[in-house]
Amino acid sequence: MFIEIFLIGILSGLSPGPDFFLVMKNSLGFGRRIGIATALGVASALFVHVTYTVLGFTYIIEKIPSVFIAIKIAGSLYLLWLGFHAIRSVKQNKEQEEQGLKANEDKNVKQGFREGFICNVLNPKAALFFLSIFSQFISADTASWVRWAYGTEIVIAVGLWFIFISTVISYQKFRNYYERYSHWFDRCLGAILIYFAVFIAYSTIHS
């Protein structure tokens, strides 16, 4: 069962979503250090989902839909905010690029970690995963330590996957290409984040 849980964690990370595109954006724009910090933020937020699943709070969320609706709306607004800032990216001249690179070097990893954490903790996709899939692997008879072990497996699997993504994408070859067309990359990734925000908001209103 432990192998199945680990594979499910990997598969959930492979499925493109807001977390994936945020890690990609920060890795390309700010380098490996910020990208990994974002990945760790995403993984840390998964412990929030693991905790309410293991402690049985999924029952409360299922019985009080307004709680989950509030999470979805908050997540939608946060993605909209991230996407709006990204889509406003403009082409920079030589001097602006040098200033931007210096700013990127000085960027605090706490911001990358915080963005990853908030993005995942408010990500309805993550909540739905634990409500619908992960919860199927635990029952009233499942020992407490086994529940936490399953949850930790998911966190490790997803965390390792996103760290791998941030490490590969932040190679200088990719970053050099990104720097040439950064405004277009940022606009595209911003548009994708806005799409997720609108999709979440639309599905919430019509659910």
N, CA, C and O of each residue as an XYZ file, in Angstrom:
828
protein
N       0.824     -1.207      0.000
C       0.000      0.000      0.000
C       0.864      1.267      0.000
O       0.492      2.278     -0.595
N       2.013      1.204      0.667
C       2.875      2.384      0.742
C       3.384      2.777     -0.651
O       3.513      3.963     -0.957
N       3.670      1.779     -1.488
C       4.141      2.061     -2.845
C       3.033      2.721     -3.650
O       3.280      3.679     -4.383
N       1.795      2.207     -3.514
C       0.669      2.779     -4.239
C       0.449      4.235     -3.845
O       0.198      5.082     -4.703
N       0.544      4.531     -2.540
C       0.357      5.895     -2.048
C       1.421      6.822     -2.635
O       1.119      7.942     -3.047
N       2.678      6.343     -2.668
C       3.774      7.160     -3.195
C       3.542      7.459     -4.680
O       3.730      8.592     -5.123
N       3.136      6.448     -5.441
C       2.878      6.638     -6.874
C       1.725      7.595     -7.104
O       1.764      8.396     -8.038
N       0.702      7.524     -6.270
C      -0.427      8.443     -6.391
C       0.034      9.878     -6.140
O      -0.419     10.810     -6.805
N       0.943     10.047     -5.168
C       1.495     11.368     -4.895
C       2.244     11.923     -6.095
O       2.098     13.096     -6.439
N       3.059     11.065     -6.740
C       3.797     11.479     -7.937
C       2.830     11.867     -9.054
O       3.010     12.893     -9.710
N       1.808     11.044     -9.265
C       0.837     11.313    -10.320
C       0.082     12.612    -10.080
O      -0.217     13.341    -11.026
N      -0.226     12.908     -8.820
C      -0.924     14.156     -8.517
C      -0.036     15.354     -8.826
O      -0.525     16.404     -9.241
N       1.283     15.193     -8.620
C       2.209     16.265     -8.949
C       2.410     16.422    -10.442
O       2.625     17.531    -10.931
N       2.341     15.304    -11.178
C       2.511     15.342    -12.633
C       1.370     16.073    -13.321
O       1.549     16.639    -14.399
N       0.207     16.060    -12.702
C      -0.947     16.731    -13.288
C      -0.776     18.244    -13.183
O      -0.763     18.781    -12.075
N      -0.643     18.954    -14.333
C      -0.403     20.401    -14.288
C      -1.514     21.154    -13.561
O      -2.698     20.912    -13.797
N      -1.131     22.041    -12.699
C      -2.091     22.845    -11.946
C      -1.422     24.122    -11.489
O      -0.285     24.391    -11.879
N      -2.095     24.921    -10.671
C      -1.521     26.194    -10.201
C      -0.153     26.032     -9.535
O       0.739     26.851     -9.755
N       0.019     24.986     -8.726
C       1.304     24.767     -8.038
C       2.431     24.579     -9.047
O       3.507     25.162     -8.911
N       2.173     23.766    -10.048
C       3.168     23.459    -11.079
C       3.619     24.730    -11.795
O       4.815     24.970    -11.960
N       2.647     25.541    -12.219
C       2.987     26.730    -12.989
C       3.635     27.811    -12.122
O       4.441     28.597    -12.620
N       3.294     27.858    -10.838
C       3.951     28.810     -9.940
C       5.406     28.425     -9.709
O       6.284     29.288     -9.723
N       5.672     27.134     -9.497
C       7.047     26.660     -9.338
C       7.849     26.946    -10.603
O       9.003     27.369    -10.530
N       7.243     26.716    -11.752
C       7.907     26.978    -13.033
C       8.230     28.467    -13.177
O       9.343     28.834    -13.554
N       7.266     29.304    -12.878
C       7.449     30.752    -13.008
C       8.565     31.259    -12.097
O       9.426     32.019    -12.540
N       8.556     30.851    -10.845
C       9.581     31.323     -9.905
C      10.957     30.748    -10.212
O      11.968     31.415     -9.991
N      11.007     29.517    -10.720
C      12.293     28.908    -11.069
C      12.926     29.616    -12.258
O      14.131     29.869    -12.267
N      12.122     29.931    -13.249
C      12.631     30.627    -14.432
C      12.977     32.077    -14.117
O      14.011     32.586    -14.549
N      12.108     32.730    -13.367
C      12.297     34.150    -13.120
C      13.316     34.480    -12.056
O      13.980     35.513    -12.141
N      13.459     33.620    -11.045
C      14.306     33.963     -9.907
C      15.381     32.933     -9.591
O      16.164     33.123     -8.661
N      15.428     31.846    -10.353
C      16.503     30.879    -10.169
C      16.154     29.705     -9.266
O      15.058     29.611     -8.714
N      17.127     28.819     -9.141
C      16.923     27.548     -8.440
C      16.565     27.733     -6.971
O      15.708     27.023     -6.445
N      17.220     28.686     -6.306
C      17.003     28.878     -4.868
C      15.541     29.230     -4.580
O      14.917     28.650     -3.691
N      15.008     30.182     -5.338
C      13.616     30.599     -5.140
C      12.658     29.514     -5.606
O      11.602     29.310     -5.009
N      13.034     28.815     -6.685
C      12.189     27.734     -7.193
C      12.036     26.609     -6.187
O      10.933     26.108     -5.964
N      13.152     26.213     -5.579
C      13.110     25.151     -4.568
C      12.346     25.620     -3.338
O      11.606     24.847     -2.730
N      12.525     26.891     -2.969
C      11.780     27.438     -1.826
C      10.282     27.370     -2.090
O       9.500     27.052     -1.194
N       9.887     27.670     -3.322
C       8.473     27.586     -3.699
C       7.982     26.148     -3.626
O       6.884     25.883     -3.138
N       8.808     25.214     -4.119
C       8.459     23.795     -4.065
C       8.292     23.321     -2.626
O       7.377     22.557     -2.323
N       9.177     23.774     -1.741
C       9.077     23.403     -0.328
C       7.838     24.019      0.321
O       7.234     23.425      1.214
N       7.470     25.206     -0.136
C       6.248     25.832      0.362
C       5.021     25.023     -0.016
O       4.110     24.840      0.791
N       5.007     24.538     -1.260
C       3.905     23.688     -1.727
C       3.835     22.412     -0.888
O       2.763     22.016     -0.429
N       4.993     21.775     -0.694
C       5.033     20.525      0.074
C       4.599     20.747      1.526
O       3.875     19.928      2.091
N       5.038     21.847      2.121
C       4.663     22.139      3.508
C       3.160     22.338      3.646
O       2.560     21.902      4.628
N       2.556     22.992      2.668
C       1.116     23.230      2.714
C       0.326     21.926      2.656
O      -0.792     21.845      3.164
N       0.916     20.907      2.033
C       0.237     19.614      1.950
C      -0.008     19.024      3.336
O      -0.947     18.251      3.524
N       0.834     19.384      4.311
C       0.626     18.889      5.673
C      -0.694     19.400      6.253
O      -1.308     18.742      7.093
N      -1.125     20.584      5.794
C      -2.426     21.109      6.233
C      -3.535     20.181      5.751
O      -4.437     19.831      6.513
N      -3.462     19.780      4.466
C      -4.467     18.878      3.902
C      -4.393     17.502      4.565
O      -5.418     16.881      4.846
N      -3.173     17.040      4.809
C      -2.996     15.746      5.474
C      -3.613     15.777      6.864
O      -4.282     14.828      7.273
N      -3.389     16.867      7.590
C      -3.864     16.984      8.969
C      -5.380     16.905      9.062
O      -5.911     16.135      9.862
N      -6.085     17.692      8.251
C      -7.554     17.654      8.368
C      -8.134     16.344      7.847
O      -9.230     15.943      8.238
N      -7.384     15.674      6.953
C      -7.865     14.373      6.481
C      -7.679     13.305      7.556
O      -8.588     12.526      7.843
N      -6.489     13.285      8.142
C      -6.178     12.290      9.176
C      -7.057     12.476     10.415
O      -7.483     11.499     11.031
N      -7.323     13.722     10.772
C      -8.122     14.001     11.973
C      -9.627     13.908     11.735
O     -10.425     14.086     12.655
N      -9.998     13.629     10.494
C     -11.417     13.421     10.201
C     -12.203     14.679      9.898
O     -13.434     14.657      9.904
N     -11.500     15.793      9.628
C     -12.210     17.030      9.345
C     -12.870     17.031      7.965
O     -13.669     17.913      7.650
N     -12.527     16.031      7.146
C     -13.181     15.938      5.834
C     -14.688     15.787      6.001
O     -15.463     16.232      5.155
N     -15.095     15.156      7.098
C     -16.526     14.989      7.363
C     -17.193     16.351      7.525
O     -18.292     16.576      7.019
N     -16.515     17.265      8.241
C     -17.060     18.603      8.450
C     -17.164     19.352      7.122
O     -18.172     20.001      6.844
N     -16.109     19.254      6.303
C     -16.107     19.940      5.015
C     -17.215     19.421      4.114
O     -17.844     20.191      3.388
N     -17.457     18.099      4.162
C     -18.505     17.502      3.341
C     -19.891     17.917      3.831
O     -20.805     18.102      3.027
N     -20.050     18.065      5.154
C     -21.359     18.395      5.723
C     -21.639     19.898      5.710
O     -22.796     20.315      5.752
N     -20.578     20.712      5.650
C     -20.750     22.165      5.597
C     -20.072     22.669      4.316
O     -18.922     23.108      4.356
N     -20.773     22.610      3.190
C     -20.188     22.983      1.889
C     -19.638     24.409      1.852
O     -18.720     24.696      1.085
N     -20.192     25.302      2.675
C     -19.749     26.701      2.648
C     -18.272     26.829      3.003
O     -17.609     27.763      2.552
N     -17.746     25.901      3.807
C     -16.331     25.924      4.175
C     -15.469     25.707      2.942
O     -14.509     26.440      2.703
N     -15.821     24.690      2.162
C     -15.053     24.387      0.954
C     -15.238     25.476     -0.094
O     -14.297     25.802     -0.818
N     -16.438     26.042     -0.183
C     -16.698     27.133     -1.124
C     -15.815     28.336     -0.790
O     -15.266     28.975     -1.687
N     -15.681     28.639      0.498
C     -14.838     29.762      0.929
C     -13.383     29.522      0.543
O     -12.686     30.445      0.121
N     -12.924     28.268      0.692
C     -11.552     27.913      0.304
C     -11.354     28.120     -1.200
O     -10.334     28.657     -1.633
N     -12.334     27.692     -1.983
C     -12.242     27.809     -3.439
C     -12.230     29.273     -3.883
O     -11.477     29.646     -4.783
N     -13.057     30.092     -3.256
C     -13.103     31.508     -3.617
C     -11.798     32.203     -3.254
O     -11.270     32.994     -4.035
N     -11.275     31.903     -2.055
C     -10.007     32.494     -1.627
C      -8.872     32.070     -2.564
O      -8.029     32.887     -2.935
N      -8.858     30.797     -2.939
C      -7.845     30.299     -3.868
C      -7.945     30.959     -5.228
O      -6.932     31.279     -5.850
N      -9.180     31.163     -5.691
C      -9.407     31.804     -6.980
C      -8.885     33.238     -6.975
O      -8.239     33.667     -7.930
N      -9.161     33.973     -5.914
C      -8.710     35.360     -5.805
C      -7.182     35.448     -5.749
O      -6.584     36.350     -6.336
N      -6.559     34.504     -5.038
C      -5.099     34.517     -4.931
C      -4.455     34.226     -6.289
O      -3.491     34.889     -6.672
N      -4.976     33.248     -7.009
C      -4.451     32.931     -8.337
C      -4.660     34.100     -9.294
O      -3.803     34.395    -10.126
N      -5.803     34.760     -9.167
C      -6.102     35.924    -10.000
C      -5.087     37.036     -9.735
O      -4.634     37.708    -10.662
N      -4.739     37.222     -8.475
C      -3.759     38.242     -8.102
C      -2.379     37.904     -8.676
O      -1.705     38.777     -9.223
N      -1.958     36.639     -8.553
C      -0.669     36.218     -9.105
C      -0.648     36.369    -10.624
O       0.319     36.870    -11.198
N      -1.730     35.928    -11.265
C      -1.812     36.003    -12.718
C      -1.829     37.426    -13.226
O      -1.211     37.725    -14.248
N      -2.530     38.316    -12.526
C      -2.619     39.711    -12.927
C      -1.249     40.371    -12.908
O      -0.911     41.124    -13.821
N      -0.463     40.096    -11.880
C       0.875     40.678    -11.788
C       1.796     40.113    -12.867
O       2.642     40.830    -13.402
N       1.632     38.829    -13.188
C       2.485     38.203    -14.204
C       2.136     38.689    -15.606
O       3.025     38.914    -16.428
N       0.860     38.848    -15.876
C       0.424     39.191    -17.236
C       0.755     40.643    -17.592
O       0.719     41.019    -18.764
N       1.077     41.457    -16.584
C       1.431     42.846    -16.828
C       2.905     43.006    -17.185
O       3.384     44.126    -17.361
N       3.620     41.895    -17.291
C       5.043     41.938    -17.599
C       5.284     42.635    -18.938
O       4.553     42.413    -19.903
N       6.312     43.474    -18.986
C       6.650     44.198    -20.217
C       8.101     43.905    -20.594
O       8.907     43.508    -19.753
N       8.417     44.110    -21.875
C       9.785     43.886    -22.347
C      10.689     44.947    -21.745
O      10.358     46.133    -21.743
N      11.850     44.505    -21.227
C      12.775     45.419    -20.578
C      13.979     45.704    -21.455
O      14.406     44.860    -22.242
N      14.532     46.924    -21.307
C      15.757     47.241    -22.022
C      16.959     46.687    -21.253
O      16.792     46.071    -20.201
N      18.156     46.904    -21.770
C      19.371     46.322    -21.184
C      19.547     46.742    -19.730
O      19.827     45.910    -18.866
N      19.383     48.035    -19.463
C      19.584     48.540    -18.097
C      18.561     47.961    -17.134
O      18.896     47.606    -16.004
N      17.301     47.864    -17.585
C      16.243     47.313    -16.739
C      16.484     45.839    -16.456
O      16.217     45.365    -15.352
N      16.998     45.099    -17.466
C      17.287     43.680    -17.284
C      18.364     43.483    -16.220
O      18.259     42.592    -15.377
N      19.416     44.336    -16.266
C      20.487     44.227    -15.277
C      19.969     44.538    -13.876
O      20.345     43.884    -12.904
N      19.092     45.553    -13.784
C      18.501     45.898    -12.498
C      17.598     44.765    -12.014
O      17.551     44.460    -10.822
N      16.880     44.143    -12.957
C      15.989     43.038    -12.615
C      16.754     41.836    -12.115
O      16.331     41.178    -11.165
N      17.893     41.539    -12.756
C      18.709     40.409    -12.346
C      19.275     40.631    -10.945
O      19.343     39.702    -10.141
N      19.683     41.878    -10.660
C      20.198     42.197     -9.331
C      19.097     42.031     -8.283
O      19.335     41.520     -7.188
N      17.879     42.477     -8.643
C      16.751     42.343     -7.711
C      16.435     40.880     -7.459
O      16.099     40.489     -6.341
N      16.549     40.059     -8.529
C      16.270     38.635     -8.390
C      17.266     37.969     -7.446
O      16.901     37.098     -6.657
N      18.544     38.394     -7.536
C      19.571     37.810     -6.681
C      19.311     38.143     -5.215
O      19.622     37.355     -4.321
N      18.730     39.337     -4.980
C      18.487     39.773     -3.615
C      17.146     39.276     -3.069
O      16.819     39.527     -1.909
N      16.378     38.582     -3.889
C      15.042     38.162     -3.478
C      15.122     37.155     -2.338
O      15.907     36.208     -2.371
N      14.299     37.384     -1.346
C      14.291     36.526     -0.163
C      13.543     35.229     -0.454
O      12.465     35.247     -1.047
N      14.121     34.104     -0.034
C      13.482     32.809     -0.274
C      12.160     32.690      0.477
O      11.310     31.873      0.120
N      11.988     33.506      1.516
C      10.745     33.453      2.279
C       9.548     33.786      1.410
O       8.467     33.225      1.587
N       9.744     34.704      0.468
C       8.638     35.084     -0.408
C       8.260     33.929     -1.324
O       7.079     33.659     -1.543
N       9.278     33.244     -1.862
C       8.997     32.089     -2.712
C       8.300     30.992     -1.937
O       7.347     30.384     -2.425
N       8.780     30.738     -0.717
C       8.166     29.718      0.138
C       6.719     30.093      0.449
O       5.823     29.251      0.378
N       6.497     31.355      0.793
C       5.156     31.822      1.155
C       4.189     31.699     -0.028
O       3.041     31.290      0.139
N       4.665     32.057     -1.214
C       3.808     31.950     -2.401
C       3.410     30.503     -2.656
O       2.251     30.213     -2.951
N       4.386     29.587     -2.540
C       4.094     28.171     -2.743
C       3.126     27.638     -1.704
O       2.214     26.876     -2.026
N       3.328     28.041     -0.452
C       2.467     27.571      0.641
C       1.028     28.049      0.447
O       0.090     27.254      0.516
N       0.858     29.348      0.204
C      -0.496     29.906      0.051
C      -1.189     29.324     -1.172
O      -2.378     29.007     -1.137
N      -0.422     29.188     -2.265
C      -1.003     28.656     -3.504
C      -1.571     27.262     -3.288
O      -2.663     26.952     -3.764
N      -0.828     26.417     -2.568
C      -1.290     25.043     -2.358
C      -2.375     24.938     -1.308
O      -3.338     24.192     -1.488
N      -2.239     25.670     -0.215
C      -3.216     25.538      0.867
C      -4.588     26.040      0.422
O      -5.611     25.615      0.959
N      -4.610     26.958     -0.574
C      -5.876     27.468     -1.098
C      -6.237     26.823     -2.445
O      -7.172     27.251     -3.122
N      -5.484     25.799     -2.810
C      -5.701     25.135     -4.096
C      -6.805     24.074     -3.974
O      -6.599     23.047     -3.327
N      -7.975     24.310     -4.588
C      -9.067     23.335     -4.502
C      -8.681     21.962     -5.042
O      -9.210     20.942     -4.600
N      -7.749     21.942     -6.009
C      -7.291     20.666     -6.577
C      -6.659     19.796     -5.496
O      -6.896     18.590     -5.443
N      -5.850     20.418     -4.631
C      -5.218     19.679     -3.541
C      -6.260     19.207     -2.533
O      -6.218     18.069     -2.065
N      -7.196     20.100     -2.206
C      -8.249     19.736     -1.250
C      -9.104     18.591     -1.787
O      -9.445     17.662     -1.055
N      -9.447     18.666     -3.073
C     -10.260     17.614     -3.694
C      -9.518     16.283     -3.709
O     -10.119     15.224     -3.530
N      -8.194     16.350     -3.927
C      -7.384     15.131     -3.938
C      -7.497     14.411     -2.599
O      -7.724     13.202     -2.553
N      -7.338     15.159     -1.516
C      -7.383     14.535     -0.192
C      -8.804     14.152      0.216
O      -9.001     13.187      0.954
N      -9.792     14.910     -0.264
C     -11.180     14.582      0.056
C     -11.664     13.334     -0.679
O     -12.394     12.517     -0.118
N     -11.251     13.196     -1.943
C     -11.812     12.134     -2.779
C     -10.912     10.912     -2.934
O     -11.408      9.786     -2.991
N      -9.601     11.116     -3.004
C      -8.692     10.000     -3.290
C      -7.966      9.515     -2.045
O      -8.068      8.345     -1.677
N      -7.231     10.415     -1.396
C      -6.425     10.001     -0.247
C      -7.290      9.417      0.869
O      -6.907      8.444      1.520
N      -8.459     10.021      1.082
C      -9.333      9.555      2.164
C      -9.828      8.129      1.943
O     -10.257      7.465      2.886
N      -9.768      7.655      0.683
C     -10.214      6.291      0.388
C      -9.237      5.240      0.916
O      -9.590      4.069      1.060
N      -8.006      5.671      1.204
C      -6.984      4.727      1.660
C      -6.938      4.616      3.178
O      -6.191      3.803      3.720
N      -7.728      5.425      3.860
C      -7.752      5.333      5.317
C      -9.179      5.092      5.789
O     -10.133      5.560      5.167
N      -9.320      4.378      6.866
C     -10.632      4.088      7.433
C     -10.546      4.205      8.953
O      -9.497      4.537      9.507
N     -11.656      3.928      9.607
C     -11.677      4.004     11.073
C     -10.738      2.979     11.689
O     -10.275      3.156     12.816
N     -10.454      1.904     10.952
C      -9.586      0.840     11.475
C      -8.101      1.089     11.205
O      -7.242      0.390     11.743
N      -7.805      2.085     10.370
C      -6.407      2.369     10.045
C      -5.700      3.001     11.239
O      -6.181      3.984     11.802
N      -4.566      2.437     11.620
C      -3.814      2.956     12.769
C      -3.385      4.396     12.521
O      -3.118      4.788     11.385
N      -3.321      5.177     13.591
C      -2.980      6.597     13.481
C      -1.627      6.804     12.815
O      -1.480      7.678     11.961
N      -0.621      5.989     13.211
C       0.716      6.174     12.645
C       0.747      5.855     11.153
O       1.522      6.443     10.398
N      -0.105      4.918     10.739
C      -0.173      4.569      9.315
C      -0.780      5.726      8.525
O      -0.322      6.031      7.424
N      -1.803      6.370      9.076
C      -2.422      7.528      8.415
C      -1.396      8.641      8.192
O      -1.298      9.212      7.106
N      -0.622      8.935      9.272
C       0.386      9.979      9.151
C       1.504      9.559      8.197
O       2.071     10.394      7.493
N       1.818      8.268      8.178
C       2.857      7.772      7.263
C       2.406      7.937      5.814
O       3.182      8.366      4.960
N       1.144      7.595      5.542
C       0.585      7.782      4.202
C       0.663      9.262      3.792
O       1.090      9.599      2.687
N       0.238     10.126      4.713
C       0.246     11.560      4.427
C       1.642     12.089      4.174
O       1.858     12.888      3.262
N       2.596     11.639      4.987
C       3.978     12.070      4.818
C       4.538     11.603      3.488
O       5.321     12.310      2.853
N       4.135     10.407      3.067
C       4.548      9.889      1.756
C       4.104     10.812      0.632
O       4.873     11.097     -0.286
N       2.859     11.280      0.706
C       2.332     12.183     -0.309
C       3.153     13.466     -0.340
O       3.518     13.954     -1.410
N       3.440     14.010      0.842
C       4.209     15.259      0.945
C       5.604     15.081      0.338
O       6.068     15.934     -0.419
N       6.266     13.974      0.671
C       7.615     13.710      0.154
C       7.592     13.532     -1.354
O       8.439     14.083     -2.057
N       6.623     12.762     -1.861
C       6.534     12.492     -3.295
C       6.330     13.781     -4.087
O       7.032     14.034     -5.066
N       5.373     14.587     -3.661
C       5.084     15.841     -4.365
C       6.240     16.822     -4.216
O       6.617     17.500     -5.172
N       6.804     16.891     -2.999
C       7.926     17.791     -2.765
C       9.131     17.457     -3.632
O       9.734     18.348     -4.230
N       9.484     16.173     -3.703
C      10.618     15.751     -4.530
C      10.373     16.046     -6.003
O      11.289     16.445     -6.722
N       9.125     15.847     -6.453
C       8.804     16.106     -7.855
C       8.985     17.586     -8.199
O       9.586     17.917     -9.220
N       8.469     18.468     -7.354
C       8.570     19.898     -7.632
C       9.991     20.424     -7.461
O      10.389     21.362     -8.151
N      10.758     19.832     -6.550
C      12.165     20.210     -6.423
C      12.920     19.803     -7.685
O      13.773     20.543     -8.174
N      12.598     18.622     -8.205
C      13.200     18.167     -9.464
C      12.861     19.130    -10.601
O      13.731     19.504    -11.387
N      11.584     19.531    -10.681
C      11.143     20.458    -11.727
C      11.890     21.779    -11.621
O      12.394     22.293    -12.620
N      11.963     22.335    -10.406
C      12.623     23.631    -10.221
C      14.115     23.542    -10.529
O      14.700     24.493    -11.048
N      14.733     22.403    -10.210
C      16.165     22.221    -10.480
C      16.451     22.182    -11.973
O      17.397     22.810    -12.448
N      15.628     21.439    -12.713
C      15.822     21.311    -14.167
C      15.532     22.627    -14.880
O      16.315     23.075    -15.718
N      14.401     23.241    -14.542
C      13.978     24.459    -15.235
C      14.917     25.628    -14.963
O      15.057     26.519    -15.800
N      15.561     25.630    -13.796
C      16.422     26.763    -13.436
C      17.842     26.644    -13.984
O      18.690     27.481    -13.672
N      18.122     25.610    -14.805
C      19.429     25.537    -15.445
C      19.656     26.804    -16.261
O      18.715     27.364    -16.824
N      20.894     27.250    -16.322
C      21.203     28.529    -16.963
C      20.741     28.570    -18.421
O      20.333     29.621    -18.914
N      20.805     27.432    -19.109
C      20.380     27.387    -20.505
C      18.921     27.788    -20.641
O      18.565     28.568    -21.524
N      18.069     27.248    -19.759
C      16.653     27.590    -19.790
C      16.439     29.037    -19.364
O      15.607     29.742    -19.935
N      17.200     29.481    -18.350
C      17.038     30.839    -17.846
C      17.506     31.869    -18.868
O      16.912     32.942    -18.982
N      18.563     31.554    -19.612
C      19.028     32.474    -20.657
C      17.953     32.660    -21.717
O      17.701     33.772    -22.183
N      17.324     31.549    -22.087
C      16.236     31.623    -23.073
C      15.064     32.402    -22.492
O      14.435     33.211    -23.176
N      14.782     32.146    -21.223
C      13.683     32.842    -20.550
C      13.929     34.345    -20.509
O      13.015     35.136    -20.742
N      15.178     34.738    -20.210
C      15.485     36.161    -20.089
C      15.283     36.900    -21.407
O      14.980     38.093    -21.412
N      15.451     36.191    -22.528
C      15.247     36.831    -23.830
C      13.773     37.088    -24.098
O      13.419     38.073    -24.746
N      12.911     36.201    -23.599
C      11.478     36.318    -23.867
C      10.667     36.300    -22.565
O       9.542     35.801    -22.522
N      11.264     36.854    -21.513
C      10.632     36.767    -20.184
C       9.235     37.359    -20.145
O       8.347     36.821    -19.484
N       9.035     38.482    -20.860
C       7.719     39.123    -20.808
C       6.642     38.231    -21.410
O       5.500     38.221    -20.950
N       7.024     37.470    -22.464
C       6.031     36.567    -23.077
C       5.775     35.353    -22.195
O       4.637     34.902    -22.063
N       6.838     34.825    -21.592
C       6.663     33.706    -20.663
C       5.779     34.107    -19.492
O       4.848     33.390    -19.124
N       6.084     35.261    -18.916
C       5.310     35.730    -17.766
C       3.849     35.946    -18.136
O       2.947     35.609    -17.369
N       3.624     36.509    -19.316
C       2.244     36.742    -19.755
C       1.495     35.420    -19.955
O       0.330     35.289    -19.577
N       2.182     34.450    -20.553
C       1.545     33.141    -20.789
C       1.236     32.440    -19.461
O       0.132     31.936    -19.257
N       2.235     32.416    -18.558
C       2.017     31.775    -17.269
C       0.975     32.535    -16.461
O       0.188     31.932    -15.730
N       0.970     33.862    -16.594
C      -0.056     34.667    -15.924
C      -1.441     34.342    -16.451
O      -2.400     34.236    -15.686
N      -1.540     34.183    -17.782
C      -2.823     33.844    -18.397
C      -3.310     32.475    -17.917
O      -4.505     32.274    -17.705
N      -2.375     31.535    -17.747
C      -2.739     30.196    -17.269
C      -3.261     30.266    -15.839
O      -4.254     29.619    -15.502
N      -2.586     31.057    -14.992
C      -3.033     31.208    -13.603
C      -4.406     31.872    -13.546
O      -5.253     31.494    -12.736
N      -4.619     32.868    -14.416
C      -5.922     33.530    -14.466
C      -6.995     32.549    -14.946
O      -8.127     32.565    -14.463
N      -6.617     31.694    -15.905
C      -7.565     30.668    -16.379
C      -8.008     29.771    -15.226
O      -9.197     29.499    -15.061
N      -7.037     29.313    -14.430
C      -7.380     28.473    -13.278
C      -8.280     29.233    -12.310
O      -9.225     28.668    -11.759
N      -7.984     30.521    -12.103
C      -8.791     31.337    -11.185
C     -10.233     31.448    -11.673
O     -11.176     31.282    -10.899
N     -10.391     31.732    -12.967
C     -11.730     31.873    -13.544
C     -12.468     30.540    -13.539
O     -13.662     30.482    -13.242
N     -11.740     29.459    -13.873
C     -12.350     28.132    -13.896
C     -12.852     27.745    -12.509
O     -13.959     27.227    -12.363
N     -12.029     27.999    -11.491
C     -12.419     27.672    -10.119
C     -13.640     28.491     -9.707
O     -14.589     27.959     -9.130
N     -13.608     29.802    -10.011
C     -14.719     30.676     -9.649
C     -16.007     30.244    -10.365
O     -17.083     30.210     -9.769
N     -15.869     29.916    -11.659
C     -17.029     29.499    -12.448
C     -17.622     28.207    -11.921
O     -18.839     28.093    -11.773
N     -16.758     27.218    -11.634
C     -17.246     25.934    -11.121
C     -17.869     26.081     -9.740
O     -18.789     25.346     -9.384
N     -17.358     27.040     -8.962
C     -17.924     27.266     -7.627
C     -19.322     27.865     -7.722
O     -20.235     27.457     -7.004
N     -19.476     28.840     -8.618
C     -20.787     29.505     -8.787
C     -21.828     28.545     -9.328
O     -22.990     28.590     -8.923
N     -21.416     27.669    -10.248
C     -22.374     26.771    -10.916
C     -22.437     25.376    -10.299
O     -23.062     24.476    -10.859
N     -21.796     25.197     -9.158
C     -21.836     23.866     -8.527
C     -23.081     23.705     -7.673
O     -23.283     22.652     -7.068
